[in-house]
Amino acid sequence: MIHATPASPPATPLRSHLSDHLDLAEVTDETIGARVVTLRAADTGGHRSSAQILVHRMYAGRGYKTSTDTPTPASNVVTLIACDQGETIGTISVSFDSPRGLLADDLFLAELNALRAQGRRLCEFTKLAMDHVVKSRRVLASLFHAAYIWAHLRLGFDDVVIEVNPRHVRYYQRMLGFTVIGPQRLNRRVDAVAVLMRLDFAHARRQIAQFAGRPEVGTERSLYPHFFSAKEEAGIAARLPSSPT
């Protein structure tokens, strides 16, 4: 996965509203030995560094250009991590549209501005990485769900966009309901081709209402049955700021 004027940008840095050690949830998963995985905001330098190291290891292993340097925290970006016994095993970053724009604007400015012109509030999921040893749908779904709760339920964003390798398009279509809205182009940041995909959070909300917290639903092949239950979702939402101001 991989700047413009948004419809309704955050007025102040989101990061300033995070308390230290913001634990969001605990996830029990049989695929990693029934251990309890902690889902939390990467709100310290150490946590952000561990997330960046995981991203570098996973991306470099696939031939993408990346760096081990921990970037200076941006005011419009938050990072979530999943930790197993203190070790970061998964991470995802959420960028909220602001005057500084989104990373995807570099390649897909026209497509994103078309959504902004409709009054859509946009966010972007980037730097998704999962330790290849874990291979846990439950942990991956938990990261996506927490990012959705933060961006949509608490902050009111309408859509999320992602830049993905064309080989991974069908996965995001099938697993989460993303649609392609931008053609294949070369992303020089990672030295690989990418397409732009979009998920209307209203679609995600309907799927969550129908399937979340029901992993036993064998006929549904998406990630949504592995999302948190309604009660768990409410608990996570209560831990997050309801406004960026």
C-alpha distance (Angstrom), angle and dihedral (degrees) to the residues before:
residue distance angle dihedral
M1 . . .
I2 3.01 . .
H3 14.68 147.8 .
A4 3.59 132.7 -8.8
T5 3.80 145.6 95.3
P6 3.82 112.5 -73.6
A7 3.77 125.9 -148.9
S8 3.80 96.0 -116.9
P9 3.83 114.4 2.6
P10 3.79 125.3 -167.5
A11 3.79 109.6 -95.4
T12 3.81 98.7 -146.7
P13 3.80 136.0 22.7
L14 3.79 112.6 -72.8
R15 3.77 93.0 -149.7
S16 3.79 92.2 66.9
H17 3.80 88.9 67.3
L18 3.81 95.0 58.1
S19 3.77 116.8 102.4
D20 3.79 118.2 -141.6
H21 3.80 114.8 -86.6
L22 3.78 96.1 12.2
D23 3.81 102.4 -169.7
L24 3.78 111.3 -169.9
A25 3.79 106.3 -179.2
E26 3.76 148.0 -25.6
V27 3.79 119.0 -120.1
T28 3.79 123.3 -160.0
D29 3.79 112.6 -157.5
E30 3.79 128.4 179.0
T31 3.80 92.5 -156.6
I32 3.79 90.8 70.5
G33 3.76 97.5 44.2
A34 3.82 97.5 -78.3
R35 3.78 89.4 -72.2
V36 3.77 120.7 157.5
V37 3.79 110.6 -112.0
T38 3.80 117.1 -157.3
L39 3.79 117.8 -139.7
R40 3.78 113.2 -156.9
A41 3.79 147.0 149.8
A42 3.80 114.4 -92.0
D43 3.79 91.3 -124.6
T44 3.81 99.5 151.6
G45 3.79 132.3 63.7
G46 3.80 90.5 -113.6
H47 3.78 93.6 53.7
R48 3.81 92.6 46.9
S49 3.80 89.9 49.0
S50 3.81 92.5 51.2
A51 3.81 89.9 49.7
Q52 3.80 91.6 50.8
I53 3.81 92.1 48.5
L54 3.81 90.3 52.5
V55 3.82 91.4 47.9
H56 3.81 90.9 49.8
R57 3.80 93.0 48.3
M58 3.78 94.5 48.6
Y59 3.82 96.7 41.1
A60 3.80 96.0 43.1
G61 3.80 88.8 50.9
R62 3.81 88.2 60.3
G63 3.79 93.6 47.8
Y64 3.81 98.0 -102.6
K65 3.79 120.7 142.7
T66 3.80 110.2 -112.8
S67 3.79 143.1 141.9
T68 3.79 137.3 -126.6
D69 3.80 91.0 -142.0
T70 3.79 113.9 113.7
P71 3.81 107.1 -126.7
T72 3.77 121.6 -131.3
P73 3.83 106.2 -94.9
A74 3.80 110.5 -98.8
S75 3.78 118.5 -139.7
N76 3.81 92.6 -125.9
V77 3.83 97.8 47.4
V78 3.81 132.0 81.3
T79 3.79 125.8 -178.1
L80 3.80 127.2 -150.0
I81 3.79 123.9 -159.9
A82 3.80 135.5 -169.2
C83 3.81 113.5 -144.6
D84 3.79 129.3 -163.8
Q85 3.82 111.4 -164.9
G86 3.79 90.4 -24.4
E87 3.81 95.6 -47.6
T88 3.81 119.0 115.0
I89 3.80 107.9 -123.9
G90 3.79 100.4 165.4
T91 3.80 140.1 18.1
I92 3.79 142.8 176.9
S93 3.81 131.2 -179.9
V94 3.79 125.8 -147.2
S95 3.81 119.7 -153.7
F96 3.81 115.9 -163.7
D97 3.79 117.6 -150.6
S98 3.80 111.6 -103.1
P99 3.82 139.0 147.0
R100 3.81 87.5 -69.7
G101 3.82 89.6 58.5
L102 3.80 128.2 -149.2
L103 3.79 131.3 -62.3
A104 3.80 89.7 -114.8
D105 3.82 89.2 63.9
D106 3.81 87.9 78.1
L107 3.82 91.0 70.8
F108 3.78 105.2 13.6
L109 3.79 107.2 36.0
A110 3.81 94.6 134.7
E111 3.79 93.2 50.4
L112 3.80 93.5 48.1
N113 3.79 93.5 44.6
A114 3.81 88.9 53.8
L115 3.82 88.5 58.9
R116 3.79 92.0 44.6
A117 3.79 89.6 51.9
Q118 3.82 87.7 58.9
G119 3.80 89.1 56.6
R120 3.81 93.9 -106.1
R121 3.81 115.9 154.2
L122 3.79 107.6 -138.3
C123 3.77 136.2 -155.6
E124 3.77 131.0 175.1
F125 3.81 132.7 -140.0
T126 3.82 112.4 -144.8
K127 3.79 140.7 162.9
L128 3.79 95.4 31.6
A129 3.79 109.2 175.7
M130 3.79 134.6 164.1
D131 3.79 125.3 -173.5
H132 3.81 103.9 -106.9
V133 3.81 90.4 -135.7
V134 3.82 92.2 61.9
K135 3.83 101.3 53.0
S136 3.80 90.9 175.3
R137 3.80 121.2 161.4
R138 3.79 89.4 -168.3
V139 3.81 94.1 57.5
L140 3.81 93.0 43.0
A141 3.81 91.5 48.8
S142 3.81 90.2 48.3
L143 3.80 91.8 55.1
F144 3.80 91.7 49.5
H145 3.80 92.4 46.0
A146 3.81 93.9 49.5
A147 3.82 89.8 49.3
Y148 3.82 89.4 50.1
I149 3.82 92.0 48.9
W150 3.78 91.7 51.3
A151 3.80 96.8 44.3
H152 3.80 101.4 37.5
L153 3.79 111.7 20.6
R154 3.79 97.5 38.4
L155 3.80 104.7 27.1
G156 3.79 101.7 27.5
F157 3.81 101.5 -125.6
D158 3.81 114.3 162.0
D159 3.80 106.0 -153.9
V160 3.76 141.0 19.6
V161 3.79 123.0 -149.2
I162 3.79 129.4 -162.8
E163 3.78 135.6 -173.9
V164 3.80 110.5 -136.9
N165 3.77 138.8 173.2
P166 3.82 109.1 -99.6
R167 3.81 88.9 -118.3
H168 3.80 89.5 65.6
V169 3.80 98.3 48.7
R170 3.80 96.0 98.3
Y171 3.80 91.2 50.3
Y172 3.80 93.3 57.4
Q173 3.79 91.6 42.6
R174 3.79 92.7 52.2
M175 3.79 100.3 36.2
L176 3.81 101.3 42.2
G177 3.81 109.9 5.6
F178 3.82 99.8 -107.9
T179 3.82 118.1 162.1
V180 3.82 128.4 -151.7
I181 3.82 112.8 -110.4
G182 3.83 102.2 160.5
P183 3.83 131.2 50.5
Q184 3.79 127.6 -117.7
R185 3.81 113.0 -73.3
L186 3.80 136.5 162.6
N187 3.79 113.3 -95.1
R188 3.80 103.9 -153.9
R189 3.81 93.0 -169.5
V190 3.80 90.3 71.1
D191 3.82 97.3 17.2
A192 3.81 93.2 -122.5
V193 3.79 138.4 104.1
A194 3.80 118.9 -97.8
V195 3.79 141.0 -178.6
L196 3.79 125.8 -151.4
M197 3.80 118.7 -115.7
R198 3.80 130.3 -174.2
L199 3.80 134.8 -158.8
D200 3.79 119.9 -163.9
F201 3.79 103.9 -141.9
A202 3.81 88.9 -142.3
H203 3.81 88.0 67.4
A204 3.80 90.6 48.7
R205 3.80 90.3 49.6
R206 3.82 91.4 54.9
Q207 3.80 92.4 48.6
I208 3.80 91.8 47.8
A209 3.81 91.3 50.8
Q210 3.80 90.5 51.9
F211 3.79 103.5 39.4
A212 3.83 114.0 11.9
G213 3.78 116.7 121.8
R214 3.83 92.0 15.8
P215 3.83 107.2 101.9
E216 3.78 88.9 156.9
V217 3.83 90.6 72.7
G218 3.78 95.7 106.4
T219 3.79 95.5 -179.9
E220 3.83 93.6 62.5
R221 3.80 110.8 78.6
S222 3.80 98.7 -178.0
L223 3.80 126.0 97.8
Y224 3.80 92.7 -107.6
P225 3.84 97.7 92.1
H226 3.81 86.7 59.7
F227 3.81 93.1 54.6
F228 3.81 119.6 105.7
S229 3.79 120.1 -79.6
A230 3.80 119.7 -105.0
K231 3.82 90.6 -98.3
E232 3.80 92.6 49.5
E233 3.80 90.8 46.5
A234 3.80 90.9 53.7
G235 3.81 90.8 49.5
I236 3.79 92.7 52.6
A237 3.80 92.5 45.3
A238 3.80 89.8 53.5
R239 3.81 90.5 58.7
L240 3.80 94.0 55.7
P241 3.82 131.2 78.0
S242 3.79 113.3 -98.6
S243 3.79 94.2 -150.6
P244 3.80 135.2 30.7
T245 3.79 90.2 -140.6
